[in-house]
Amino acid sequence: MIYKGSCHCQAVTFEVEAPENIEADHCNCSICTKSGFLHLIVPVSKFKLLTGDDSLSTYTFNTGVAKHTFCKTCGVKPFYTPRSNPDGVSVNVNCLDTKPVSMKVVEFDGQNWEQSAQSVAHKSKDA
């Protein structure tokens, strides 16, 4: 299924290919908790930025592997390159304009990232 998504002001729009019934990861790390991010991790081949490349700003911290992308206008983080899956994209399910048929939310212990990262590493691999 192709899902459409966007930031709040619609400057950034994208498509992501994922199943009708998705599994989303709820992370308890500080940045995900404070930004309300709900992860749908996909291979980069399943993600397409439609508009707004020039509207994005990138924030990095710690190891610098994760590339947190935000809309410069409204401040929303619709997707980013996660440290756990640098070969993929994590889409914020809260930014999907097309909603999944059903969603299973799985807890991810981002506060203990080193011990937990392997549990999501497979999600950015093409099937």
C-alpha positions as CSV (number, residue, x, y, z in Angstrom):
1,M,0.0,0.0,0.0
2,I,1.2,3.5,-0.7
3,Y,0.7,6.0,2.2
4,K,0.8,9.7,1.7
5,G,2.3,11.9,4.4
6,S,3.3,15.4,5.2
7,C,4.4,17.9,7.8
8,H,1.8,20.2,9.4
9,C,2.1,23.1,6.8
10,Q,2.3,20.7,3.8
11,A,5.6,22.1,2.6
12,V,7.1,18.6,3.0
13,T,5.2,15.7,1.4
14,F,6.2,12.1,0.9
15,E,5.0,8.6,0.0
16,V,5.9,5.4,1.8
17,E,5.2,1.9,0.7
18,A,4.2,-0.4,3.6
19,P,1.6,-3.1,4.4
20,E,-2.0,-2.3,5.1
21,N,-1.4,-3.6,8.6
22,I,1.7,-2.0,10.0
23,E,3.9,-2.5,12.9
24,A,5.1,0.8,14.5
25,D,7.7,1.2,17.2
26,H,7.1,3.4,20.2
27,C,10.5,4.5,21.4
28,N,11.2,5.8,25.0
29,C,14.4,7.8,24.2
30,S,14.4,11.5,25.0
31,I,14.0,12.8,21.4
32,C,11.2,10.5,20.4
33,T,9.3,11.0,23.7
34,K,9.6,14.8,23.4
35,S,8.7,14.9,19.7
36,G,5.9,12.3,19.8
37,F,7.5,10.2,17.1
38,L,6.0,6.9,16.3
39,H,8.3,4.9,14.0
40,L,7.4,3.1,10.8
41,I,10.9,1.9,9.6
42,V,11.2,1.0,5.9
43,P,14.0,0.5,3.4
44,V,15.0,3.7,1.6
45,S,13.6,2.1,-1.6
46,K,10.1,2.2,-0.1
47,F,10.3,6.0,0.6
48,K,9.9,8.9,-1.8
49,L,10.1,12.6,-0.9
50,L,7.6,14.4,-3.2
51,T,8.0,18.0,-2.2
52,G,10.0,20.1,0.3
53,D,13.6,19.0,0.0
54,D,14.5,22.7,0.4
55,S,12.2,23.1,3.4
56,L,14.0,20.5,5.5
57,S,16.6,21.2,8.1
58,T,18.8,18.4,9.7
59,Y,19.7,18.0,13.4
60,T,22.3,15.5,14.6
61,F,23.7,14.7,18.1
62,N,25.8,12.1,19.9
63,T,27.3,9.8,17.2
64,G,25.9,11.9,14.3
65,V,24.6,8.8,12.5
66,A,20.9,9.7,12.9
67,K,19.8,12.5,10.6
68,H,16.7,14.1,12.2
69,T,14.9,16.1,9.5
70,F,12.5,18.9,10.4
71,C,10.3,21.2,8.3
72,K,11.9,24.7,8.6
73,T,8.4,26.3,8.5
74,C,6.3,24.3,10.9
75,G,9.0,22.4,12.9
76,V,7.4,19.0,12.4
77,K,9.6,15.9,12.0
78,P,7.8,13.7,9.4
79,F,10.7,11.3,8.9
80,Y,14.4,10.8,9.5
81,T,17.3,8.5,9.0
82,P,17.6,6.5,12.3
83,R,20.8,5.4,13.9
84,S,19.4,1.8,14.2
85,N,18.7,1.7,10.5
86,P,21.0,4.1,8.6
87,D,20.2,2.3,5.4
88,G,16.5,3.1,5.8
89,V,13.9,5.8,6.7
90,S,11.8,6.1,9.8
91,V,8.5,7.7,9.0
92,N,6.4,9.3,11.8
93,V,3.1,7.4,11.7
94,N,1.5,10.6,13.2
95,C,2.4,12.4,9.9
96,L,0.6,9.9,7.6
97,D,-2.3,11.5,5.8
98,T,-3.4,8.1,4.6
99,K,-4.1,5.9,7.7
100,P,-3.3,2.2,7.9
101,V,-6.0,-0.4,8.1
102,S,-4.6,-1.5,11.4
103,M,-1.5,-0.9,13.5
104,K,0.3,-2.9,16.1
105,V,2.5,-0.7,18.4
106,V,5.6,-2.4,19.7
107,E,7.6,-0.8,22.6
108,F,11.3,-0.1,21.8
109,D,13.7,0.6,24.6
110,G,15.6,3.6,23.1
111,Q,16.9,4.6,26.6
112,N,19.0,1.4,26.4
113,W,19.8,1.7,22.7
114,E,22.9,-0.4,22.6
115,Q,21.0,-3.4,24.0
116,S,17.9,-2.8,21.9
117,A,19.0,-1.7,18.4
118,Q,19.3,-5.2,17.0
119,S,15.6,-5.8,17.5
120,V,14.7,-3.3,14.7
121,A,17.8,-3.7,12.4
122,H,15.9,-6.0,10.0
123,K,13.2,-3.4,9.2
124,S,15.2,-1.4,6.7
125,K,16.1,-4.4,4.6
126,D,14.3,-5.0,1.3
127,A,12.2,-8.1,1.3
